[in-house]
Amino acid sequence: MSAEDAPAPQDPADALAAVAALRRLADQLEDAAVEQAMRAGWSWPDVAEALGVTRQAVHKKHVKRLIAAGVKLRRRQ
């Protein structure tokens, strides 16, 4: 489905609220997927490549939350 195919609310406030809700959902899905990958032994570069971002970006965004969640993180060799 492309953006052109998606139904758009007529009210700009509704449209913007929908965008914000989708961003929150995407962040929650990313958090869960990254945690699952790290618990499965993936490396930061592996996760970064899958997300299409740099290792540094994914590390910065997720490391504190993962440590707080008790995820054992791999160290660089």
Secondary structure, DSSP 8 states (H G I E B T S, - for coil): --TTTS---SSHHHHHHHHHHHHHHHHHHHHHHHHHHHHTT--HHHHHHHHTS-HHHHHHHHHHHHHHTT-------
